[in-house]
Amino acid sequence: MHKKILHGLDGSAGSFKAFEEAVRLAKLFGAELHCISVEEVPRYAETIGEAEEEKAVANGKYHAAVARAKDIARQEGVTLHAHVVVGHEVKTILEFIKKNGFDLLIIGFMGHSAIYDRVMGSTCQSLVRLAPCTVLVVK
């Protein structure tokens, strides 16, 4: 059914719960599995040096999460293609889906930015509404 699956990986518990489902479905369908982590630089840097420093900090943010995801996928016999990109989460993920032809996006109900346990995160809500492909939200 699905040939190309993208998972939104932010390193949260909800994200890894969704990742487990992504691995299961990739294995079931023999689909290509990718994950995307989006580094957001929250402020405007005054100098090139400050921008480079912000980027260096951001680069390390997802290193452990990506390594853990690759280990989980490898244990299940699934190859994971990991992508860490810079940009605004929703816009960057939507552009990545369109550019690469994904037919399924799997995301966690809540990521790191959740304030209340009963409210769907704004990133999740926006992706469900705007994604050009099927979206599976894992609770």
N, C-alpha and C positions, 0 to 999 in steps of 0.2 A: 504494500500500500504506500507507505512513505519511503522515499528514496534518499532524502537529504534532510537531516535533523539538526537544528541549532538549539543549543541550551544556553541560557543566560546565567553565567556564573559570577556571583558576587562574594562567595566564600561564606555566606550565612548558612545556618542549619536548614532553613527552608530551601535554599538554593541546592544544597547537597541532597535533600530529599527529592527534589525535582530531577537532579542529575541521575539518581538511581533509576528513576522511571525512564529517563532518556536512554540510558544504557540498555535497559530491558527492552525498550521498543526498537532500538537500533539492532540489537541482537535478533529479536523476533522477525523484523522485516529485512534484515541484511542491509540496513541503511547506512549511509555515510554519517558519522557523528562529529559534530563540531561544537565547541563551546566558545562563547565570547564574553570577555570581561572588559568593561569600559572604564578607563581611568578618566575621571573628571578633574580638571585643574580648577579649583573653586574661585580663584581670584586672579586679577590681572597683575602680572609681574611687571615691575618697573624696569628691570634690565634683563638682558639675555641670560645672564648668570642666574638670576632668580628663577627664570623659566626653566632652565636646565636643572636647577636644584629641585624644583617642584616635580619635574618629570622623573628624576632619579628616585625620589621618595615614592611616587606613584608606581614606578616599575616594580618595586619590591612588594607593593601591597597585595598583588595577586599571585606572587611566586608560589607560596605555600598552597594556596587553593588549587592552582593549576596542577601542581605536582601531585596533590592528593587525588584530584579528578583523574589524572592519567593513570595512577596506580589502580584506582577502582575499575576503570575501563579495561586496563590490561588484565586484571584478575578475571574479568568476564569474557576475555577474548575479543574485545572490541577496540579498534583503533580510534583514538581521539585526536582530532585536529584542534589545537587550542589557539585562540586569537586574543591578544591583549591590545586594545586600540584606545586612542585618546579621543574624547569628544563628549557630547551630551548623551546620556544613556539612551533615551528613547530614539532620538534622531539617528544616532550612530547605528543602533541595532536595526532600525527600519531600513536604512540605506544598505547595510550589510546583507540583510535578507534579500532585498531586491537585486543587488549586484551579483549575488552568488546563487540565486535560485533555490532557496530553501522552501520545502513544502510543509514543514512543521517546526514551530517554535515551542520549546518547553521551558516554562519559567516557574519559579516558586511564588506562592501567594504573597509572601512577605520576605523582604530582604533586610539589609542592615538599617534602612531608613524608617522602618515601621515605628509608629508611636503607640498605636493601640492594637492589641491582638485581634480584634474583631473587624478591623477596617482593612480593606484591600489596599496595598501600597499604590501610590500614584504612578510609579513606573509600570507596575503590573497592569493597572487599569488602562493606562495610555497604550501600552503594547497590545492589549486585547482589542481595544477599539480601532487601532490604526494599522496593525500588521496586515500585509497582503497575503498571508498564508494562514493555515489553521494554527490556533494557539491552544496549547494544553497548559492549564494552570494547576499546579499540584499543591494541595493543602497539607 
